Amino acid sequence: MTLQTDVSASGAASPTLPAFCAECPVRTEAVCAALDPVDRTTLAKVGHHRTYARGETIFAAGDESIACATLVSGAVKLSATGRDGVERIVALVHPAGLLGHLFSAEISHDAVALTESRLCLFPRRDFERLMLLAPALLQGVLERTVRELDRARALADLIGRRDARSRVAGLLLSFSQAAGSACHPAPTFELPLTRGEAASLLGLTIETVSRQLSALESDGLIRKHGLRGIHILEPVALASMMS
């Protein structure tokens, strides 16, 4: 593949990244961050951006696995629908997360945008081929996979708690971290889940989720604003519920 280049002031040729790569908000966290400029440019040439509306399906279970994607902004749920017709949310994907199945013929879960979500999409075969040619990309995928496994374990631990309040508190903290960073969680964010989706994820009823959110607000730990806005007033107190 021929790379587009420009010439620096020193006269040396260097690859030119597309504007959407240079301005990408997750460029230091996504799997492509591990690539050198040449390989990152190669990957960018086969990728494209697409924005999905809230509720729009990105990948559907059973579909042929022909693409993978990095979530640039927004939030995505991975879910499965049982024979009883009940949807069960199995994971949440936050910005910089990787979507799609690599080295797999089919998608195993529905991936649905929880909010307006922007993705960088890559043909799966091109992405896999570059993984084999660029060990740094493979390393990045492995590191991202480990992080997603850690998130999955944390989610399983959260759902397994008997106390409904600690489940709701943990969910709020996880979205606070996703909206900011591991070191600096965002105190204010939009909750991307409806009460019903939160209930499905946490194994609670909608009424219980609403009641616990109201109780946390009454206790001065959070403040709700608008339809989905959450402001965490006492993050230490919320975190103490998880210990």
ChimeraX attribute file (.defattr): number of C-alpha atoms within 10 A of each C-alpha:
attribute: neighborCount
match mode: 1-to-1
recipient: residues
	/A:1	5
	/A:2	6
	/A:3	14
	/A:4	15
	/A:5	14
	/A:6	13
	/A:7	11
	/A:8	10
	/A:9	7
	/A:10	6
	/A:11	8
	/A:12	9
	/A:13	12
	/A:14	14
	/A:15	18
	/A:16	17
	/A:17	21
	/A:18	13
	/A:19	8
	/A:20	13
	/A:21	16
	/A:22	10
	/A:23	10
	/A:24	13
	/A:25	14
	/A:26	18
	/A:27	16
	/A:28	11
	/A:29	14
	/A:30	20
	/A:31	23
	/A:32	24
	/A:33	15
	/A:34	20
	/A:35	19
	/A:36	13
	/A:37	15
	/A:38	16
	/A:39	19
	/A:40	21
	/A:41	21
	/A:42	19
	/A:43	19
	/A:44	18
	/A:45	16
	/A:46	12
	/A:47	19
	/A:48	13
	/A:49	14
	/A:50	12
	/A:51	16
	/A:52	17
	/A:53	15
	/A:54	16
	/A:55	15
	/A:56	16
	/A:57	15
	/A:58	19
	/A:59	22
	/A:60	19
	/A:61	16
	/A:62	12
	/A:63	13
	/A:64	14
	/A:65	21
	/A:66	19
	/A:67	19
	/A:68	23
	/A:69	24
	/A:70	23
	/A:71	23
	/A:72	23
	/A:73	21
	/A:74	23
	/A:75	25
	/A:76	29
	/A:77	26
	/A:78	21
	/A:79	20
	/A:80	19
	/A:81	13
	/A:82	9
	/A:83	7
	/A:84	6
	/A:85	8
	/A:86	10
	/A:87	15
	/A:88	18
	/A:89	21
	/A:90	16
	/A:91	19
	/A:92	20
	/A:93	22
	/A:94	22
	/A:95	21
	/A:96	24
	/A:97	24
	/A:98	23
	/A:99	21
	/A:100	24
	/A:101	18
	/A:102	18
	/A:103	11
	/A:104	12
	/A:105	12
	/A:106	16
	/A:107	20
	/A:108	19
	/A:109	21
	/A:110	23
	/A:111	25
	/A:112	23
	/A:113	24
	/A:114	24
	/A:115	20
	/A:116	16
	/A:117	23
	/A:118	20
	/A:119	24
	/A:120	22
	/A:121	21
	/A:122	22
	/A:123	15
	/A:124	19
	/A:125	15
	/A:126	16
	/A:127	21
	/A:128	17
	/A:129	10
	/A:130	18
	/A:131	17
	/A:132	11
	/A:133	12
	/A:134	16
	/A:135	13
	/A:136	19
	/A:137	24
	/A:138	20
	/A:139	15
	/A:140	19
	/A:141	20
	/A:142	13
	/A:143	13
	/A:144	18
	/A:145	15
	/A:146	12
	/A:147	13
	/A:148	18
	/A:149	12
	/A:150	12
	/A:151	16
	/A:152	15
	/A:153	12
	/A:154	14
	/A:155	20
	/A:156	15
	/A:157	13
	/A:158	21
	/A:159	20
	/A:160	13
	/A:161	14
	/A:162	9
	/A:163	12
	/A:164	20
	/A:165	20
	/A:166	20
	/A:167	25
	/A:168	25
	/A:169	23
	/A:170	23
	/A:171	18
	/A:172	23
	/A:173	18
	/A:174	17
	/A:175	22
	/A:176	24
	/A:177	17
	/A:178	20
	/A:179	22
	/A:180	14
	/A:181	10
	/A:182	11
	/A:183	7
	/A:184	11
	/A:185	17
	/A:186	17
	/A:187	19
	/A:188	19
	/A:189	20
	/A:190	17
	/A:191	21
	/A:192	20
	/A:193	17
	/A:194	13
	/A:195	19
	/A:196	15
	/A:197	19
	/A:198	21
	/A:199	20
	/A:200	18
	/A:201	24
	/A:202	23
	/A:203	17
	/A:204	18
	/A:205	16
	/A:206	15
	/A:207	11
	/A:208	15
	/A:209	21
	/A:210	15
	/A:211	14
	/A:212	17
	/A:213	21
	/A:214	15
	/A:215	14
	/A:216	19
	/A:217	17
	/A:218	11
	/A:219	11
	/A:220	12
	/A:221	18
	/A:222	23
	/A:223	18
	/A:224	17
	/A:225	12
	/A:226	7
	/A:227	9
	/A:228	13
	/A:229	13
	/A:230	21
	/A:231	19
	/A:232	22
	/A:233	15
	/A:234	15
	/A:235	17
	/A:236	10
	/A:237	12
	/A:238	21
	/A:239	14
	/A:240	11
	/A:241	14
	/A:242	15
	/A:243	6
